[in-house]
């Protein structure tokens, strides 16, 4: 059965379920995020609860595609801002353009996008290598290696609430249009929390540490991997498992979701995988020969980009898994690539550089050299400016 038939069947079933509930007397307002006034099923993967910005969370939006509408960076360092430790966190951009990023000095920073000047900082009690997510409610959500998830006022940096898990939280939160927060922990659990209060809603135990960040599909399913080598599809309202798929290594790469609900992710068994998001059925895999910690980016033309511990940035045809080109850097790539609207892909490497590569040909365009590994992923603003962190303790603003 094709994905189109699967999606049609799913939509038909959902409409039937909604009609039954409405017939039972439940107010239509309760279903504002499910049906429109015309009764059509909406896209559950919407970002309406995220801030209206070019890059409100890790990988840009809830489907983790790594795409931006911005373009034009020339590789010129405009400013740097110095923290007190490595920066593995990837920046997020607020609706007013301000930059939010964590550091292993235990702080979450808010920076002026034009100068890099600190607006405020919030102190946790552990490294913040998690990347922040910014809600339309003016709350910034981030995890820490002190086992906690924090909610912080976007304007002031004041803590609103915290929730304690039983393991480090290096996973980056995501936020659906249901105004709930979804985030993994190294205690093995995916948590669903109320965005306003931090109240526990449900958790799902994967059985292994979670170091990747959840994606929300068009159906509303949540996709997450873990150190067990499994990827799980979770029903968002209930936290119940829909299906799982087992790879041959840890899954630290975050899952990317296409419009047709095909999902893509890397594994420490050296392979990039493509699965049917409805069923978990295997579509293809590509063997890079090295661990894949980098999370894939998916272009609108169907090209898929990701890095590996073999120093290479790969471009594959997402439909077939056929390799289109490979670009080699000087060391492992654990940063996740980002795509601008002009056909340029940006990625960091442990050779201390961030590269700009022609997304169609794999040709080198420019690079910026930092003082240490770049495991942080590039964020692209609407005006094309780039932001990322480095293990040299600095955050970079690139024109």
C-alpha positions, 0 to 999 in steps of 0.5 A: 500500500502506498503512503498516499493510500495509508495517509488517506486511510488514516485521515478517513479514520480520524474524521470518523473518530472526531465525528463520533466524539462530537456526536457524543456532545463534546464541544467543537472548540476542543478540536480546534487543533484537529479540524478546521471549520470545514471539517478537514483534518489539519496537519498535526505536525504544525509549529503553531505553538513555537515562536514565529521565527526563522529558527525557533528550535533545534533543526528549525521546526518540529519535523527537524528538516534543517531548512531556512528561508534565509540566505546570503552569508558570505563567511565573514565573522561579524562578532563572537561572544565568549562563555566559560566553556565549550558550546555544543548547544545549537542556537535558536532565534526568537521572534525579535531576532535575539539569539538563545544558546546554552554552554557547558558553563551551565548557562543559557544565554540570550544575545543581541543578534547584531553585536553578540552582547549578552542580554541576560543569562540563566544559570542551571547546575549542569552543562547545557548542551541541549539546544533551546526551543522558543514557544509562542508563549515567550517561554524558552525551554532547555535541558541540562546535565543536572537532569532537569528541563527548564522553562525560562522567561524569554524577556528576562531570563527568570525561571518559570518552572523546572522538571527533574528527570532521572538522567542528564537532559542533552536532548533538545525539546520540541513543542507541538501545537497542543502546547506540550513539551516533548524531550528525552532524557538519558534515563531512557524516557521520552517526557511529555510535559505541560508547557505552561506549568511543567506538570507531567503528562506522560512518559515512554521508556525506550530502555536506553539513553536518549541523546537525540531530539524528538520530531513530530510528524504530519500525523502527530506521531512523535519519533525518537531514537535511543542507545538501544538502537531502536527508533520508536513512533509514539502516539502523542496524546497517550504516549503509547508506542505505535511501532519500533524499528531496530538498527545495529547501533545507538541512535543519537542522530535526530529523526527528520520527517518528510511531507509524505511521513517518510523518516530519515535518521543515522545510527552508530551501525554506520547507516543512514535509514529511511523508514515508512513513518506510518508503519515503521517499514524499511525503505532503504539504508546507506552505509557510510562506513562510520558512526552517524551522530549528525542529524539529516537535513532534507531539502524541498527537492528531495536531497538529504544531507548529513555528516559522519565520523568518517569526516564526510558530508553526504548528499543522497537522493531521499527517495532511493538512498543513492549517493549524489556527492560526498564532501570531505572535511578534516575530521568527524562531523557531529554537527548537523547540516543546515540548508538556506534558500539559495542552495547552500548547505552549512555544516561544522566539523571537528577540524575546527571549521564551519563549511559552506557547500553548494548543495547541488554539486558539493563544491566548496564555497567558503569556510570559517575557522574557529579555535576548536571542534564545532559540534554545535549546528549552524542556525540560519536567520531570516536575513541569512546571518549564521549563528553557531557555537564552538568548543573554543567557548565562543558563539559566532555571528557570521555575515 
